[in-house]
Amino acid sequence: MKKGIIIVFSGSIIIAFIVAFSAFSPTLYPLENKTTGKPLTAAGSPFFPDSAVFAGERMPIELFDVHESLERELIVNMNFHSNTLQYLKRSSRYFPVIEKILAENGIPDDFKYLALIESDFMNKVSPKGATGFWQFMKDAAKEHGLEIGTEVDERYHVEKSTLAACSYLNKAYRQFGNWTLTAASYNMGSEGLARQMKIQKVNDYYRLLLNEETMRYLYRIVAVKQIMSNPEIYGFYVPENERYKPVGYIEIEVKTAIPDWADFACQHHTNYKMLKLLNPWLRDTKLTNATQKTYWIRIPEN
């Protein structure tokens, strides 16, 4: 008898707790579009654009599968608040650097969103070993001019890895003839994409059946572009003063071996941690530099 009373009483507490928690828990999607004033559905369905473009090439959203695929990525990124907010914050630091290099190498500006979805603008290493903002595998990185070793790995160097990405993208564009297929090839490889195009007798990304990751790839890029170009429409507001600014630095020319980077940092009035934050491509505590190669090492401006 006592046991039954305890069970009922415990259930009442649990129910009361759930009701109370529900009343005070934060909403996981915006209830109202701040720009249009129109309510959003309980599922957080986003405002779907009238048109969508990647790198100057139109996305055929009138096709039901294209429409639904783009809408899926809009919903995912709109409701993945922690990730999307960090995209908006980090973009102010890294977009200006990447945009300049893309423009100088004839690559459409929209490819900055490709780098963003690849890495979240973090120097990640994937389970397969793809590394850095542009997620280069070791062999591809070397093929496009990056130095890879135990002491230096330029996949972690934002400017140099962006230049390498431009090299890849221009080569792929010459092969495929449009930027949409070029972007898809960045995800699955040029050979794999060309093979599927031959098997399926189709040369249009939106009419190809590919692996799931590549099938979602362009839609993810365009969804992130849409949200970041119109953040308030999708319920995001990050004031300019809350976005991450570029870190000021000066560069020190190094042509010799550096026995200890911590000593080097102290000699230049900084510390090992800051040296590695500004030069993540330095992968060891020292630099042998047997070939007397020139490196430019960044230290804080102030």
Secondary structure as the mmCIF struct_conf table of DSSP 4:
data_model
#
loop_
_struct_conf.conf_type_id
_struct_conf.id
_struct_conf.beg_label_comp_id
_struct_conf.beg_label_asym_id
_struct_conf.beg_label_seq_id
_struct_conf.end_label_comp_id
_struct_conf.end_label_asym_id
_struct_conf.end_label_seq_id
HELX_RH_AL_P HELX_RH_AL_P1 LYS A 2 PHE A 24
BEND BEND1 SER A 25 SER A 25
HELX_LH_PP_P HELX_LH_PP_P1 PRO A 26 THR A 27
BEND BEND2 LEU A 28 TYR A 29
BEND BEND3 LEU A 31 LEU A 31
STRN STRN1 GLU A 32 GLU A 32
TURN_TY1_P TURN_TY1_P1 LYS A 34 THR A 36
HELX_LH_PP_P HELX_LH_PP_P2 LYS A 38 LYS A 38
STRN STRN2 PRO A 39 PRO A 39
HELX_LH_PP_P HELX_LH_PP_P3 LEU A 40 THR A 41
TURN_TY1_P TURN_TY1_P2 ALA A 42 ALA A 43
HELX_LH_PP_P HELX_LH_PP_P4 SER A 45 PRO A 49
BEND BEND4 ASP A 50 ASP A 50
STRN STRN3 VAL A 53 PHE A 54
TURN_TY1_P TURN_TY1_P3 ALA A 55 GLY A 56
STRN STRN4 GLU A 57 ARG A 58
TURN_TY1_P TURN_TY1_P4 ILE A 61 GLU A 62
BEND BEND5 LEU A 63 LEU A 63
HELX_RH_AL_P HELX_RH_AL_P2 PHE A 64 ASN A 79
HELX_RH_AL_P HELX_RH_AL_P3 HIS A 81 GLU A 104
TURN_TY1_P TURN_TY1_P5 ASN A 105 GLY A 106
TURN_TY1_P TURN_TY1_P6 ASP A 109 ASP A 110
HELX_RH_AL_P HELX_RH_AL_P4 PHE A 111 SER A 119
TURN_TY1_P TURN_TY1_P7 ASP A 120 PHE A 121
BEND BEND6 MET A 122 MET A 122
STRN STRN5 VAL A 125 VAL A 125
TURN_TY1_P TURN_TY1_P8 PRO A 127 LYS A 128
STRN STRN6 THR A 131 THR A 131
TURN_TY1_P TURN_TY1_P9 GLY A 132 GLN A 135
STRN STRN7 PHE A 136 PHE A 136
HELX_RH_AL_P HELX_RH_AL_P5 LYS A 138 GLU A 143
TURN_TY1_P TURN_TY1_P10 HIS A 144 GLY A 145
STRN STRN8 ILE A 148 ILE A 148
BEND BEND7 GLY A 149 GLU A 151
STRN STRN9 VAL A 152 ASP A 153
HELX_RH_3T_P HELX_RH_3T_P1 GLU A 154 TYR A 156
HELX_RH_AL_P HELX_RH_AL_P6 VAL A 158 PHE A 176
BEND BEND8 GLY A 177 ASN A 178
HELX_RH_AL_P HELX_RH_AL_P7 TRP A 179 MET A 188
HELX_RH_AL_P HELX_RH_AL_P8 SER A 190 GLN A 200
TURN_TY1_P TURN_TY1_P11 LYS A 201 LYS A 201
HELX_RH_3T_P HELX_RH_3T_P2 TYR A 205 ARG A 207
HELX_RH_AL_P HELX_RH_AL_P9 GLU A 212 SER A 229
BEND BEND9 ASN A 230 ASN A 230
HELX_RH_3T_P HELX_RH_3T_P3 PRO A 231 TYR A 234
TURN_TY1_P TURN_TY1_P12 GLY A 235 GLY A 235
HELX_RH_3T_P HELX_RH_3T_P4 GLU A 240 GLU A 242
BEND BEND10 ARG A 243 ARG A 243
HELX_LH_PP_P HELX_LH_PP_P5 TYR A 244 GLY A 248
STRN STRN10 TYR A 249 VAL A 254
BEND BEND11 THR A 256 THR A 256
STRN STRN11 ILE A 258 ILE A 258
BEND BEND12 PRO A 259 PRO A 259
HELX_RH_AL_P HELX_RH_AL_P10 TRP A 261 GLN A 267
TURN_TY1_P TURN_TY1_P13 HIS A 268 HIS A 269
BEND BEND13 THR A 270 THR A 270
HELX_RH_AL_P HELX_RH_AL_P11 TYR A 272 LEU A 278
TURN_TY1_P TURN_TY1_P14 PRO A 280 TRP A 281
STRN STRN12 LEU A 282 LEU A 282
BEND BEND14 ASP A 284 THR A 285
STRN STRN13 LEU A 287 LEU A 287
TURN_TY1_P TURN_TY1_P15 ALA A 290 THR A 291
STRN STRN14 TYR A 295 PRO A 300
#
